[in-house]
């Protein structure tokens, strides 16, 4: 018999946050649930996701305003 593989190390907080932010960046329009045992880590991740979503919304509204101004400028 071969020996059992060593237990995997618990995920590091920074790597967990990176995974969550990557998931949020890939899908800003659909909602998803995050289950984490560490409350501080969950709060940090939630704040980071919220900040990224707010920045995305600001960028989208600025881009829309720019397109609207450009269309009005090009109108005869």
JOKACOR-V153966 format. One record per backbone hydrogen bond with DSSP energy under -0.5 kcal/mol. NH is the residue of the N-H (numbers start at 1). CO is the residue of the C=O. E is the energy in kcal/mol with one decimal. If there is no record, write none. Layout:
nh=NH co=CO e=E
nh=NH co=CO e=E
//
This chain:
nh=16 co=12 e=-2.2
nh=17 co=13 e=-2.5
nh=18 co=14 e=-2.3
nh=19 co=15 e=-2.1
nh=20 co=16 e=-2.3
nh=21 co=17 e=-2.9
nh=22 co=18 e=-2.3
nh=23 co=19 e=-2.1
nh=24 co=20 e=-2.4
nh=25 co=21 e=-2.6
nh=26 co=22 e=-1.8
nh=27 co=23 e=-0.9
nh=36 co=34 e=-0.6
nh=39 co=37 e=-0.7
nh=42 co=38 e=-2.3
nh=43 co=39 e=-2.5
nh=44 co=40 e=-2.4
nh=45 co=41 e=-2.6
nh=46 co=42 e=-2.6
nh=47 co=43 e=-2.5
nh=48 co=44 e=-2.2
nh=49 co=45 e=-2.6
nh=50 co=46 e=-2.5
nh=51 co=47 e=-2.5
nh=52 co=48 e=-2.3
nh=53 co=49 e=-2.5
nh=54 co=50 e=-2.5
nh=55 co=51 e=-2.3
nh=56 co=52 e=-2.1
nh=57 co=53 e=-2.3
nh=58 co=54 e=-2.4
nh=59 co=55 e=-2.4
nh=60 co=56 e=-2.5
nh=61 co=57 e=-2.4
nh=62 co=58 e=-2.3
nh=63 co=59 e=-2.5
nh=64 co=60 e=-2.3
nh=65 co=61 e=-2.3
nh=66 co=62 e=-2.3
nh=67 co=63 e=-2.3
nh=68 co=64 e=-2.4
nh=69 co=65 e=-2.5
nh=70 co=66 e=-2.5
nh=71 co=67 e=-2.3
nh=72 co=68 e=-2.2
nh=73 co=69 e=-2.2
nh=74 co=70 e=-2.0
nh=75 co=71 e=-0.9
//
